[in-house]
Amino acid sequence: MTAETNPSSTRHYKTLFISDVHLGSKAAKTDYLLDFLRLHDADTIILVGDIIDGWRLKRSWYWPQPCNDVVQKLLRKARKGTRIIYIPGNHDEFMRDFPGVHFGGIEVAQRHMHEAADGKRYLVLHGDEFDVVVRNARLLAYLGDWAYDMAIVINIGLSAVRRRLGMPYWSFSAWAKLQVKHAVNFIGEFQRVVADEARRADADGVICGHIHHAVIEEIDGIRYINTGDWVESCTAIAEHEDGTMELLTWQQVRSVPAEREDTSEVEMLMTRALAQHAA
């Protein structure tokens, strides 16, 4: 059996980049992410925003056991020596109140300049600051978030049917988004603006999240990398030991049953962060 299909063989990378998990949302693919984290390890893991969905948690508290399992898995990796950097996004913006603070070994940063093994410098940020809707029209952003939730509900139903029929995972919400000309135009403009920011920072490339559209491409001499998400596409970016960047998808991983972990540390850290933000 090859490394691609053997659940007991863990792949090790120099760096893993993960974003847009949206813990606290019913759409979060926590079981897929747990599989991924068990089978992929790295010297450094950079969380590129929207790991916790504070917007949805404010509307209605939803924090099932798998959310604790994901956080606990990351905390265990930190305790074992993995450097974990948390760059907050717009949905977990409450974490932006703690730049430089460590939570259980996870360090918080507004943005990060990552130097790859091949010497290339990548500006790492979530990207919401370049989304005009989120930055200048918060009400519209929330309404758009609600519409997106509806697409996700459809996605969950279709996924259940496809599983029963033995068909592979497919994201209706991701497909629908790419059928809308306005959305496609927005993605292109977002990529260009973020690439321009990397150029201003004298970086060779940029690694971001936010728009749930995973891709690695060149934009006017800048390497643009988007990590995707764990709601629709279930993707991450891996840096190999030679600095090569690869787009990984959960479909490359064979599913294994998730283990349960002690949740007391997770609950303590969540309570601490939310309480200090409220104060």
Secondary structure, 3 states (H helix, E strand, C coil): CCCCCCCCCCEEEEEEEECCCCECCCCCCHHHHHHHHHHEEEEEEEECCCCECHHHHHHCCCCCHHHHHHHHHHHHHHHCCCEEEECCCCCCHHHHHCCCCEECCEEECCCEEEECCCCCEEEECCCHHHCHHHHHCHHHHHHHHHHHHHHHHHHHHHHHHHHHCCCCCCCHHHHHHHHCHHHHHHHHHHHHHHHHHHHHCCCCEEEECCCCCCEEEEECCEEEEECCCCCCCCEEEEECCCCCEEEEEHHHCCCCCCCCCCCHHHHHHHHHHHHHHHC
